[in-house]
Amino acid sequence: MLQTEQVLNRRYRLKQQLGLNASRQTWLAEDLEAQERVTVKLLAFSPQMQWEEFKLFEREAKVLQQLNHPRIPRYRDYFSLDEAEGAGLPWFGLVQDYIAGESLRQRLDRGERFAESQVRSIATQVLEILAYLHELSPPVLHRDIKPSNLILGKDGKIYLVDFGAVRDRAAAEGVTFTVVGTAGYAPVEQFWGKAVPASDLYALGATLIHLLTGTPPADLPQSDLRIQFRDRVNIRPAFARWIETLTNPALEQRFSTARQALEALKTGRLPGEKSSTDPQPLSRIRYLRLGIVALLQVSAIGVCFIILREAFRPFPISYTQRAASYQVHEISRAQEAYFREKKAFSRNIAGLGLDLKRASGNYAYSTRASAQAAFNYAISRKDDHKSYIGAVFAVQADYPGAIKGEMTMKTILCEGKSPAVIVPALPTYQNGVLACGENTIKVGE
C-alpha cells in the first residue's frame, strides 16, 4: 500500500488519503516542483482489475487534457509507477488541481438541508459547466453527476469533479458497452449505453431532488418512473415543474440542452409555455368579474353584494399563518446562502434579493443580524394571528475532519404560543443546543 509522505514520480508527496476503493486511491499531495497542493488519483493494475477500468481511467486523463473551464479541476500530469515503487503493483496516476472545499454529499451526510435559493444557485452553476462540456466538438458527457461529485469550494462556487465515467461522443459505438453511472441519478437510456447530453441533465435534476429532500432519489417513491418529491419540499411550483422536466423519464420530454434548461430556470418558462405578457385564457377570477358586471346590469344590488362577499372572503387564519412561517423559513435559507458567499449576514431583506413585501394586512416581515446570527421575523398585525421568528447561527464546525476556522449553519423556526401582536423572544444557541425563546415553540428548522 502507498503511504503518507511517500514521493511518487519524484515529484508528488502524498499527504492525506481522500478516497479508496478496491483498486483506486485518491490522495491530497504536494507538488514539490510547483509548491502547490494537488489531487492525485491512482489506479492499481492488478490481476483482479477489469480491463475496462483501465480504459476508463486512460479516457479520463485524455479528456481532461482537452478541458479548460474554471469550475473543472485542471489537468496537470499523468504517470505510471513500476512494481518496486508501487509496493508490489504497477500504478497509474492522474494529477489535477486540488479544490479546497467539501462535497455536497458530505454536507448531506451531516444532515444539512438546502434551501430553494441555494439549490437554484447550484443548478445554475452546474448547467453553465454542462453547457461548456456539451458544446465542445465532439461533446463531452460526464455521466456521473451526483452530490459526491460536486464540490462547494471555499470560494463559495461549485466545482464538477471525477470524470471517471466521462465519454467523448466521438468514440465508436460497437455491439458492447460499459454500464456507468449511479443508480438513482442515471436515467434509463444511460444503462443501455445510449447516454446523450440530456442524460447529464437528468442526473442534475435527481441531484437537486436529493439536496431539497435530504433523501437519495433511489429511496424516493416513483410513479411511471417519475421521482415523486413534491410532498417533501416547500418550493415554488414553477421550480418544481422545472425539476420534473429535468427528470422526465421520457427523453423527448426532457430539456434537450443545458442552455435550454438554464434559460427556462432564469425565465421561469418551460418550453412551449406562454409568458405572462402573452394572451392568456380568461381566468376564473376574470370570469367572475365579468359576471358581476352583467349582474349589476340586470340584477338587484343585493344579489351582487352576495357574490362579491363570497369572491373576496378572507383567507382562513391557518392559511395565512402557514404562509407567514414559510416566508420566515425562506428568509432564513436566504441568510444561509448569503453568509456562505459574503461571510456575513445581511442586515435587511433587500440585501437577500427576495421578492417579499415588507408588510401585508396580516404580517410585517423583517430581519436583524449580528456577526454570529440572523433573526428573521413575521410579526402579527392582528390579535388573532400568531407571530414567527427564525434564527440562523454561524458556528464553528465540529464534525470529524472539519477544517480549522470552518463555519457551519444552525437554524430554527419558532411560533408564538398564542395569538398576539408582539415581538417573539429570541431563540438561543448555547453549548451546541438550539432552543426557542420564552412563550414560543419550535415548529421547524
Protein Blocks (a to p, Z undefined) as FASTA:
>chain_A
ZZehiaehhlaccfbdfbdcfkbccdddddfklopacddddddddfklcfklmmmmmmmm
mmmmmgccfkbccdfbdcdddfklnnopacddddddddedddfklmmmnopacdfklmmm
mmmmmmmmmmmmmmpccdddeklacfklpccdfkopacdehjllgccfkbccdfbdcded
jehjacfklmnopacfklmmmmmmmmmmmmmnopafklpcceehiacfklmcccdfklmm
mmmmmmomblklmcfbfklmmmmmmnopaehiacfkbccdddfklmmmmmmmmmmmmmcf
klmmmmmmmmmgccdfklmmmmmmmmmmmmmmmmmmmmmmnopacfbfklnopacdfbdf
kbccdddddfkbccdddddfbfkbccddddddddddfbehiaehiacddddddddfbdcd
ddddddddeehiacddehiacfbZZ
